[in-house]
Amino acid sequence: MRNKKAFTLSEVLITLSIIGIVAAMTLPSLINKYNETVTVTKVKKIYTTLVNALELYKANNNGAEFDSLVGEENATAEAFNKYFKPYLKIAKDCGLGTNNECVTPNFVGRNNVKKRYSYPYYSVILNDGSAIWMRLGNSLESNDPLFFYDVNNQKAPNKLGYDIFLFRIHKDKIVPIGMPDDYPFDTQCSKSNSSGWGCAAWVVYKGNMDYLKCDGLTWNDSKCNR
């Protein structure tokens, strides 16, 4: 009989160990990249959805514009139900409130400072598991209605610029917050010690979250080149 060559047990174990080490080194990077892609896709999608909802309302109502209302509870509910709810794919409607399963409790900024607002929100969970909560303008700040969009509802990290992003209605248009003339990205998102308030515009228009990789990007950049 001819001798048949084969791997020894020790050789197999060594090979498996090498494969395991390589996988341990590359898998976190692949997971992070996948999660970033999912987040960017969802943020762009909700932006398009909100834009289309407002435009559809106008088209269905002879070009009527968004009423400039100040944030009282009934007005918030009225505005959400009137302008947006008919055009959203909603899995759960939590209605008005500041502490329910649609509103993310005790979220933080990029600087890990807690952010919690007591204004009346109208909130819903969408079919893809994300959540959106709307409040109308407050006369002490701005009369522009504000949307908080949480990519994964109340799952971690519950952090602005990571899984929570902001939009508002400005001059009758949906605007992702973070444009140079509106809570600018350079001061409100790009640095790790910033609030994270102005990250949505970067994600929508740059299509990435590279501000998490390169501290101090400017709006004139397009991605992290380091």
N, C-alpha and C positions, 0 to 999 in steps of 0.2 A: 504494500500500500504506500502511496505517495504521502509525504508529510504536507499538511495543509497549513498555510500561514494564517494567523489571526492576531487580533489585538489582545494584549494581556489585560487583565482586570485593572491593573494600575494605570495603564495607558488610557483606558476608557475613562477612568475616574479623573485623570488629569485633564483630558479633553473636555469633559463635562464641567469641571471647575473653571476652565478658561472661558467656556461659553457662558457660564453663570456670571463671571466677573464682568465680561463685556456687556451682557444684558443689564446688569445692575448699574453700569456706567451710562448706558444709552437710553434705557427705558424711561427714567424720569424726564429727560429732555424731550423724548417723543410724546410723553403724556402732556407735558407743559405746552408743547407746540399744538397738540390736538385741542387742548382746552382753550388756548388762545384763538384758534381758528373758529371754534364753536362760538366763543364770546363775540368775536368780531362779526361773524355772520348774523348773530341774533341782534346785535346793536344796529347794524345796517338795516336789518329787516324791520325792526320796530320803528326806526326813523321813517322808512318808506311807508309803512303802514299808517303812521300818524299823519304824514303828509297827504297820503291818498284819502284818509278819512275826512280830513278837513276840506279837501278839494271836492270830494263826493258830496259832502253836505252842501257846499256852495252850489254845485251843479244841480242838486236836487231842490234847491230853494232859491232859484233865480239869482244866484250870485251873492246871496247874503253873506256878510262878513261875521267874524267871531265877535260876539258882544264883549265889551270890556267891562267885566264884572269884578268886584272885590270879594275876597274870600269869606263869605258867610256859608254856613253848612248847606242850606237849601240851594244857594246859588251854585255851589260846587257840584252837588248832585245833579242839578238841572243842566249845567253845562256839559258834564260828562255824558249823561244820558242823551242829550240832544245832539252833540257834535261827534262823539266817538263810539259810544257803545254799539250802535247799529252796524258799525263797520269793523268790529273786532271779533275774533274767534275766541270766545270766553268759556273757560272751563268752570270757573267759580266766580260769582259776584259777591264781594264782601260788603259792598255798599259804603256808607260813611263810617269813619272811625279813625282812631290813631293807634289802635293796638288790637290787631286781629291777624288771622293767618295769611292775609294778603300783604300786610305792611311789615317790612323787615324791622325788628326792634333793635335799638342800640347799635346801629351801624356806625362805622368810623371812617375818617378821612385817610388819605395816604399817610398822613402824619400820625395816625392812630389816635387822633382826638375824637372823642365820641360826638356823634351828630344825632340829635333827636329833636324833632319839631312837633309842636303841639297843635299845629294848624289842622283843620278838618280835611281829611283825605277822602277821595272816592277811589277805591282800589278793587282790582280784579286780578285773578290768575288766568293766564292765557292757556290755550290748548297745548303749547309746547313746554309748559311748566314754568315759564317766566312770569313775572308779576309787574304790573304797572299801577302806580298810585299818582293821582292828580290832585293838586290843590290850586285854588285861584290865587291871584296876587294879593299881597298884603300891603296896605297903604304905607306901612313903615319901611318897606323895601321897594317893591316894584309891583305894578298892577299886572305884570305879565303872568299868565297861568304857568304853572310849573309841573313837569312830569318827572317822577323818579322811576327808572326802569331797572328792575333786578333780574339779571339773566337767569338765576336759578332759585328765585323766590327766597326763602329764608335759610338756605344752605350757606355754609361758610364760603368765602371769608367775610361776606357782608361788609364790603369795603368800597368806598368811592374810587373809581378808576380801575377796579379789579373786576367786580361783578355788579356794581351799581353805577348807573350813568344818568345824566340829567339832560332834559330837553325843555324848551319853553316855547310859548306862542308869543312871538314878537312882531309887531306890525302886521298881524294877521297871517303870519307864516310860522311853521314849525322850525325851530332853530336848535341844533345840537350845541349845548353850552361848551365854550372853549375857543370860540373864534377870537382873533386878535382884538376886536372891539367889544367883546362880551365875555367877562370873566376869562381873560386870556389864558391860553394853554401855558404860556411861558411862566406865569406866576401861580396859576391855579391847578397845575397838573404835573408839569415836567420834572419838578424836583421832588425827591422822596419825602421832604418835609413840608410839602404843599398840601392843600386841603383835598385835592382830587376832584374838586367841584367842576373843573374845566377839561375833563378828559374825553367827553363824548365826541366833540368835533374832530379830534385827532383820529379816533377810531373810525368814524364815518368817512372822513376824507383821505386819511393816509392808509387805512386798511390794515393796521397792525397795532400792537401794544408795546412798541419798542421803548416807550418812556419808562417801562418797568425794567428795561435792560441797561439803558444809558441814562444816568442821572443828569438832568440839565439840558435835554434836547430843546431846541427852539422850534417855533412854528415853521420857520423856513427850511428846516430839515425835512426829510421824508422817511428816514428810518435810522436805525442805530448802525453806524459803520465801524464800531470798535470791535 
